[in-house]
């Protein structure tokens, strides 16, 4: 009965290296059993250390132990084989190429569950058990499986690197510390880890804060996207309504004009027809009288002729009417000219207003500020077409090349009178109003140039009209010798630019106005941070001396 109640755990008869039933089992001095070939192969790999250890308990042996066959264990294995004893339980997890394999297993290796930084060995679940069971392994540090354990071994001495050299900022072994790093500042790697851990935690804290900030920004942008969509839909609906009303207004005016022309046509036709009818009746009467006179002229009775003649003669005189004078008619040509002139004026107004509308539509910004461009290619992304407005040009400025070039001339130009014209300074404003982000370049020659921006309502006469000499304009004076920025009668000297090309960057909503010297690189000459309350216009002023003046050309957008 006792024999029937005896049960032996079949796994205890498996080799802890190959995990198969033991073949030719041997017992080593610490008492653990292995297949003879498994332990030999394991110790063959330790020949270079000349220290041989047990794969389970890590007990070291010097010299290499002589292996003795365990016949009792061999008999037990043979008996169990007869009862259907199977090798390698089905729940073993074998390692794949991407996994960390157990360094102790032979044959088909199991997946490692931990790596030991002291042993520099990776273990499967079974081979890891001694680290949990034996006190000798209590101080060993277990980490998640790693394929890079050998990186902890000194490449010069083959020892574990447990010391950190503060001087050279890398880990070393104790032999490195004794020789190559003898006079260096060193600390235990664990102590350096504690200090670096604090830095890591601080960095993590900053990163988490940045993540939170970015998440807030993302939420804000999501709200901004909804607001943009809503605003765009409302703008489309509103613009469609306004344009529809405008179309209806034009159609109504067109209808009114047609009705007025037709009414005038009807009146004039009626008047002409009435006059025509009257004239035709007069013709009939005159012909009748002419017939009577003709008949009288053929009367042979002299007495009768003389009796009738005074009556017919007076009748002829009384009915005679002056000839109708028909003046040269232009019919409705004046109307056509008036309508054509109205169309041209409306086109001019529409063209200027439409440009401003498009610029406004393109200048919609999200809440988050965008970084200011750094390279010329980045600036050119905001390049815009700037043309000079002849209605604002001083009479000493000659505009040419499609109103993109200005030249100071001694002879006054013949310009029509206009309230927006600069009277006392050789200045001119752009035709385009500027909101949003824009960039333009101007190339100057000779005496220099004032480049800047201004509000539309800047004064046109006196000292207050000069760019930079009031609170409604910002200007940079550039010459061969110096650059000077002016605003509201306050001037600031800036670094001179050797470049004859000045680039102007405007971010209206952000209140940024920057001037750059343009060459192979972009050299910042002056930067303004303020708040713009109105649309801006690009402004230019030609320098002059003793009748001589400068020239400036606006570059075409690239």
C-alpha positions in Angstrom: 0.0 0.0 0.0 2.9 2.4 0.8 4.4 1.9 -2.6 1.0 2.7 -4.3 0.8 6.0 -2.3 4.3 7.1 -3.4 4.4 9.7 -6.1 7.5 11.4 -7.5 7.3 14.8 -9.3 8.5 14.1 -12.8 9.9 17.6 -13.2 12.5 16.8 -10.5 13.9 14.2 -12.9 14.4 16.7 -15.7 17.7 18.4 -16.3 17.5 22.1 -15.3 19.7 23.0 -18.2 18.0 21.2 -21.2 14.7 20.7 -19.3 14.5 17.2 -20.7 14.5 13.9 -18.7 18.1 13.4 -17.6 20.4 11.3 -19.8 23.3 9.8 -17.9 22.6 11.9 -14.8 25.6 13.1 -12.8 25.8 14.8 -9.4 28.1 17.7 -8.8 29.6 18.6 -5.4 26.8 21.0 -4.4 24.3 18.1 -4.8 22.5 19.2 -7.9 22.0 16.8 -10.8 22.4 17.3 -14.6 22.8 15.5 -17.8 26.4 14.7 -18.2 26.7 16.4 -21.5 24.7 19.5 -20.4 27.0 20.2 -17.4 30.1 19.5 -19.5 29.0 22.0 -22.1 28.2 24.6 -19.4 31.6 24.2 -17.8 33.4 24.2 -21.1 32.1 27.7 -21.6 33.7 28.7 -18.2 37.2 27.4 -19.0 38.5 30.9 -19.6 37.5 32.0 -16.1 39.0 28.8 -14.5 36.1 29.0 -12.0 33.3 26.5 -12.4 29.9 27.1 -10.9 26.5 25.4 -10.5 23.9 26.7 -13.0 21.3 26.6 -10.2 23.0 27.7 -6.9 26.1 29.4 -8.5 28.4 27.7 -6.0 31.9 27.9 -7.4 34.4 25.0 -7.7 38.1 25.1 -8.2 39.4 23.0 -9.8 36.8 21.6 -12.2 35.0 18.7 -10.3 35.2 15.2 -11.5 31.7 14.0 -12.6 30.3 10.9 -10.9 27.4 9.0 -12.5 24.2 8.9 -10.3 22.9 5.3 -11.0 19.9 5.6 -8.7 18.6 8.7 -10.5 19.2 7.0 -13.8 17.1 4.0 -12.7 14.3 6.3 -11.6 14.3 8.0 -15.0 14.2 4.7 -16.8 11.3 3.5 -14.6 9.3 6.7 -15.3 9.9 6.5 -19.0 8.1 3.1 -18.9 5.0 4.8 -17.4 4.8 7.4 -20.3 7.0 10.1 -18.8 7.2 13.0 -21.4 9.9 15.5 -21.8 9.4 19.3 -21.6 6.0 20.3 -20.3 3.7 21.7 -22.9 3.5 25.1 -21.2 7.2 25.9 -21.6 7.6 29.1 -23.6 10.5 28.8 -26.0 12.2 32.0 -27.1 11.8 33.5 -30.6 14.6 35.4 -32.5 13.3 38.7 -31.1 13.2 37.4 -27.5 15.9 37.3 -24.9 16.8 33.6 -24.5 17.8 31.9 -21.2 21.6 31.6 -21.1 21.5 28.4 -19.0 19.2 26.4 -21.2 20.8 24.1 -23.8 19.1 22.8 -26.9 15.8 24.6 -27.4 16.2 27.6 -25.2 13.3 29.0 -23.1 12.4 32.7 -23.0 14.2 34.6 -20.3 12.0 36.3 -17.6 14.8 38.2 -15.8 18.4 39.2 -16.3 20.9 39.4 -13.4 23.2 42.4 -13.4 25.6 40.6 -11.0 25.8 37.3 -12.9 25.4 39.0 -16.3 23.1 36.0 -17.2 19.5 35.9 -18.4 17.3 33.2 -16.8 14.1 31.5 -17.7 11.5 30.9 -14.9 13.0 27.6 -13.8 16.7 28.6 -13.9 15.8 31.8 -12.0 14.5 30.0 -9.0 17.9 29.7 -7.1 18.0 33.6 -7.0 14.8 33.4 -5.0 15.7 30.4 -2.8 19.4 30.8 -1.9 20.7 33.6 0.4 23.8 33.9 -1.8 21.7 35.6 -4.5 19.9 38.1 -2.2 22.1 41.1 -3.3 21.9 40.2 -7.0 19.9 42.8 -8.9 17.3 41.3 -11.3 16.0 43.4 -14.2 13.8 42.8 -17.2 15.4 40.5 -19.8 18.1 42.4 -21.7 20.3 41.4 -24.7 22.9 44.1 -23.7 24.2 42.6 -20.5 27.7 42.4 -22.0 27.7 46.2 -22.2 28.2 46.1 -18.4 31.5 44.3 -18.9 34.7 46.3 -19.3 36.1 45.7 -22.7 39.7 45.9 -21.4 39.6 43.9 -18.2 36.4 41.7 -18.6 35.1 42.9 -15.2 31.7 44.3 -14.3 31.7 48.1 -14.4 30.3 49.3 -11.1 32.2 52.6 -10.8 31.4 55.9 -12.5 34.3 58.2 -13.5 33.1 61.8 -13.1 36.1 63.1 -14.9 35.6 61.2 -18.1 31.8 60.7 -17.6 31.5 57.0 -18.2 31.4 53.7 -16.3 34.6 51.8 -15.4 35.5 48.6 -13.6 37.6 48.4 -10.4 40.8 47.6 -12.5 40.2 50.8 -14.5 39.9 52.6 -11.3 43.2 51.2 -10.0 45.2 52.1 -13.1 43.9 54.3 -15.9 41.6 56.4 -13.7 43.6 56.4 -10.6 43.6 60.2 -10.0 40.1 60.8 -11.5 37.0 61.8 -9.5 35.0 58.6 -9.1 31.8 57.5 -7.3 29.9 54.2 -7.2 27.7 53.8 -10.2 24.7 53.4 -7.9 25.4 56.8 -6.3 25.7 58.5 -9.7 22.5 56.8 -10.7 20.7 58.4 -7.7 21.9 61.9 -8.7 21.1 61.3 -12.4 17.8 59.8 -11.4 16.9 63.2 -9.7 17.8 65.0 -13.0 15.8 62.4 -14.9 12.8 63.0 -12.7 13.2 66.8 -13.1 13.3 66.3 -16.9 10.3 64.0 -16.8 8.5 66.6 -14.8 9.3 69.3 -17.4 8.3 66.9 -20.2 5.0 66.1 -18.5 4.4 69.9 -18.1 5.2 70.3 -21.8 2.8 67.5 -22.6 0.1 69.1 -20.6 0.8 72.5 -22.2 0.7 70.9 -25.7 -2.6 69.0 -24.8 -4.1 72.4 -23.7 -2.9 73.8 -27.0 -4.4 70.9 -28.9 -7.7 71.5 -27.2 -7.5 75.2 -27.8 -6.8 74.5 -31.5 -9.7 72.1 -31.7 -11.9 74.9 -30.4 -10.2 77.2 -32.8 -11.0 74.8 -35.7 -14.6 74.8 -34.7 -14.6 78.6 -34.4 -12.9 78.9 -37.8 -15.4 76.6 -39.5 -18.3 78.5 -37.8 -16.9 81.9 -38.7 -16.1 80.8 -42.3 -19.6 79.4 -42.8 -21.1 82.7 -41.4 -18.8 84.7 -43.6 -19.8 82.7 -46.7 -23.5 83.1 -45.8 -23.0 86.8 -45.1 -21.0 87.5 -48.2 -23.4 85.6 -50.3 -26.3 87.7 -48.9 -24.4 90.9 -49.5 -23.4 90.0 -53.0 -26.9 88.9 -53.7 -28.2 92.2 -52.5 -25.6 94.0 -54.5 -26.6 92.0 -57.6 -30.3 92.8 -57.0 -29.4 96.4 -56.5 -27.5 96.5 -59.8 -30.3 94.6 -61.5 -32.8 97.1 -60.1 -30.8 100.1 -61.2 -30.4 98.4 -64.6 -34.2 97.9 -64.7 -34.8 101.5 -63.6 -32.4 102.7 -66.3 -34.2 100.7 -69.0 -37.6 102.0 -67.8 -36.3 105.6 -67.8 -34.9 105.2 -71.3 -38.1 103.6 -72.5 -40.2 106.3 -70.9 -38.0 109.1 -72.4 -38.2 107.3 -75.7 -42.0 107.1 -75.6 -42.3 110.8 -74.7 -39.9 111.9 -77.4 -41.5 109.6 -80.0 -44.9 110.9 -79.1 -43.7 114.5 -79.4 -42.1 113.8 -82.8 -45.1 111.9 -84.0 -47.4 114.8 -82.9 -45.2 117.3 -84.7 -45.0 115.0 -87.7 -48.9 114.8 -87.8 -49.2 118.5 -87.6 -46.7 119.1 -90.4 -48.5 116.5 -92.6 -51.9 118.4 -92.0 -50.2 121.6 -92.9 -49.0 120.1 -96.1 -52.5 119.0 -96.9 -53.9 122.5 -96.3 -51.0 124.1 -98.2 -51.6 121.8 -101.2 -55.3 122.7 -101.2 -54.6 126.4 -101.2 -52.0 125.9 -103.8 -54.7 124.2 -106.0 -57.1 127.1 -105.4 -54.4 129.5 -106.4 -53.6 127.4 -109.4 -57.2 127.4 -110.4 -57.5 131.1 -110.0 -54.4 131.6 -112.2 -56.3 130.0 -115.0 -59.5 132.1 -114.6 -60.3 134.1 -117.8 -62.7 136.4 -116.1 -60.7 139.4 -115.1 -63.5 140.8 -112.8 -63.8 137.5 -111.0 -60.0 137.1 -110.6 -59.7 140.5 -109.1 -62.6 139.8 -106.7 -61.2 136.5 -105.5 -57.5 137.3 -105.5 -57.4 139.6 -102.4 -59.2 136.9 -100.3 -56.9 134.0 -101.4 -53.8 136.2 -101.0 -54.7 137.1 -97.4 -55.6 133.4 -96.7 -52.2 132.3 -97.9 -50.4 134.8 -95.8 -52.4 133.9 -92.6 -51.8 130.2 -92.9 -48.1 130.5 -93.7 -45.9 129.1 -90.8 -42.2 129.3 -90.4 -40.2 126.1 -91.3 -39.6 123.8 -88.4 -36.0 123.8 -87.3 -34.8 120.3 -86.4 -31.7 120.5 -84.2 -29.0 117.8 -84.5 -30.0 115.0 -82.1 -27.5 112.8 -80.1 -30.4 110.6 -79.1 -29.2 108.5 -76.1 -25.5 108.7 -76.6 -25.1 110.9 -73.5 -26.9 108.2 -71.5 -24.5 105.5 -72.8 -21.5 107.7 -71.9 -22.8 108.3 -68.4 -23.5 104.6 -67.8 -20.0 103.7 -69.2 -18.4 106.3 -66.9 -20.3 105.0 -63.9 -19.2 101.4 -64.8 -15.5 102.5 -65.0 -15.7 104.3 -61.6 -17.5 101.3 -60.1 -14.8 98.9 -61.4 -12.0 101.1 -59.9 -13.8 101.2 -56.5 -14.5 97.5 -56.8 -10.9 96.6 -57.7 -9.4 98.5 -54.8 -12.1 97.3 -52.3 -11.8 93.7 -53.6 -8.0 93.7 -53.1 -8.5 94.8 -49.5 -11.2 92.1 -49.0 -8.9 89.4 -50.3 -6.0 90.5 -48.1 -8.4 90.5 -45.1 -9.7 87.0 -46.0 -6.1 85.7 -46.3 -5.0 87.2 -43.0 -7.1 85.0 -40.7 -4.9 83.7 -37.9 -5.3 81.0 -35.3 -4.8 81.7 -31.6 -1.3 80.2 -31.3 1.4 82.6 -32.6 3.6 81.4 -35.4 7.3 81.6 -35.3 8.9 84.5 -37.1 10.7 83.3 -40.3 14.5 83.0 -40.2 15.6 82.4 -43.8 14.8 84.3 -46.9 12.9 81.3 -48.3 10.7 81.3 -45.2 10.1 85.1 -45.6 9.3 84.7 -49.3 6.3 82.5 -48.3 4.6 85.7 -47.2 5.8 87.7 -50.2 3.1 90.1 -51.6 2.7 92.4 -54.6 3.2 96.0 -53.5 2.3 98.8 -56.0 2.6 102.6 -55.4 -0.5 104.7 -55.3 -0.2 107.7 -57.8 -2.8 109.5 -55.8 -0.5 109.7 -52.8 2.8 110.4 -54.6 4.5 113.8 -54.0 5.0 115.8 -57.2 8.8 115.4 -57.0 8.4 111.6 -57.4 8.3 109.9 -60.8 6.6 106.6 -60.7 7.4 104.0 -63.4 7.6 100.2 -64.2 3.9 99.6 -63.4 4.1 101.9 -60.3 6.8 99.7 -58.7 9.6 102.1 -59.1 10.0 105.6 -57.6 12.6 108.2 -58.6 13.2 111.6 -57.1 13.3 114.3 -59.8 13.9 118.0 -59.5 11.1 118.9 -62.0 7.6 118.6 -60.5 5.4 116.0 -62.1 1.9 116.9 -63.3 -0.5 115.1 -61.0 -4.2 115.8 -60.6 -5.3 117.3 -57.4 -6.0 114.7 -54.8 -6.6 115.0 -51.0 -4.4 112.0 -50.3 -1.3 113.4 -52.0 1.8 114.2 -49.9 2.5 117.9 -50.3 5.7 118.6 -48.4 7.7 115.3 -48.4 8.8 113.2 -51.3 6.8 110.3 -50.1 4.3 107.7 -51.5 2.1 105.0 -50.0 1.2 101.6 -51.4 -2.2 101.0 -53.1 -2.7 97.8 -51.1 -3.7 97.8 -47.4 -1.9 95.3 -45.3 -3.3 93.1 -42.6 -2.1 89.6 -41.6 1.5 88.5 -42.5 3.3 90.1 -45.4 6.9 90.4 -46.7 8.3 92.8 -49.4 11.7 93.9 -50.6 12.9 97.2 -51.9 16.2 97.9 -53.6 17.5 101.4 -53.3 20.4 103.4 -54.9 22.2 106.7 -54.6 21.4 108.7 -51.5 19.3 106.2 -49.6 15.6 105.5 -48.8 13.0 105.7 -46.0 11.1 102.4 -45.8 8.2 101.8 -43.5 4.5 101.5 -42.9 1.8 104.0 -42.0 -1.9 104.3 -41.4 -4.1 105.6 -44.1 -5.0 108.7 -42.1 -1.5 110.0 -41.7 -1.2 113.8 -42.3 -0.4 114.8 -45.9 1.1 118.3 -45.1 3.7 119.7 -42.7 6.3 118.0 -40.5 3.7 115.6 -39.1 3.4 114.0 -42.6 7.0 112.8 -42.5 7.3 109.0 -42.0 8.5 108.3 -38.5 7.8 111.8 -37.2 4.4 110.9 -35.9 2.5 108.2 -34.0 0.9 106.9 -37.2 4.0 105.7 -39.1 7.1 103.6 -38.5 10.1 104.1 -40.8 13.7 103.0 -41.3 16.2 105.3 -43.0 18.9 103.4 -44.9 22.0 104.8 -46.5 25.6 103.7 -47.1 26.8 105.0 -43.7 24.0 104.3 -41.2 20.5 103.0 -40.5 18.1 104.8 -38.2 14.6 103.8 -37.1 12.0 106.5 -36.3 8.5 106.4 -34.7 6.6 109.2 -33.1 9.5 111.7 -33.3 11.8 109.2 -31.5 14.9 107.9 -33.5 17.0 104.9 -32.7 20.3 104.2 -34.4 20.7 100.6 -35.7 23.5 98.5 -37.1 24.3 99.6 -40.7 23.6 97.3 -43.6 26.0 96.9 -46.5 23.1 95.5 -48.5 21.2 97.8 -50.9 18.1 95.6 -50.5 15.8 96.0 -47.5 13.3 93.4 -46.6 10.2 94.3 -44.5 8.3 91.6 -42.6 4.9 92.5 -41.1 2.7 90.4 -38.8 -0.2 92.7 -38.2 -2.1 90.6 -35.7 1.0 89.9 -33.6 2.2 93.5 -33.8 5.5 92.6 -35.3 7.4 94.8 -37.8 10.9 93.8 -38.8 13.5 95.3 -41.1 16.2 93.1 -42.7 19.3 93.7 -44.8 19.0 91.1 -47.6 22.1 89.5 -49.0 23.2 85.8 -48.7 21.8 85.9 -45.2 19.0 87.9 -43.5 20.5 90.5 -41.2 18.0 92.0 -38.7 18.3 95.8 -38.7 15.4 96.6 -36.4 12.4 94.9 -34.9 9.2 96.5 -33.5 6.7 94.9 -31.1 3.6 96.9 -30.8 -0.2 96.9 -31.4 -1.6 97.9 -34.7 -5.1 99.3 -34.6 -5.7 99.9 -38.3 -4.7 98.4 -41.7 -1.3 99.5 -42.7 0.1 100.8 -46.0 3.7 100.3 -47.2 5.5 103.7 -47.3 8.5 105.0 -49.1 10.4 108.3 -49.0 13.2 109.2 -51.4 16.2 111.1 -50.0 17.5 114.1 -51.8 20.2 116.7 -51.6 20.8 119.8 -53.8 18.4 118.6 -56.4 19.8 115.1 -56.5 17.7 112.2 -55.3 17.5 108.5 -54.8 15.7 105.7 -56.7 13.9 102.6 -55.3 12.5 99.6 -57.0 10.1 97.1 -55.4 11.0 93.5 -56.1 8.5 91.2 -57.8 7.2 88.4 -55.5 9.0 85.2 -56.0 
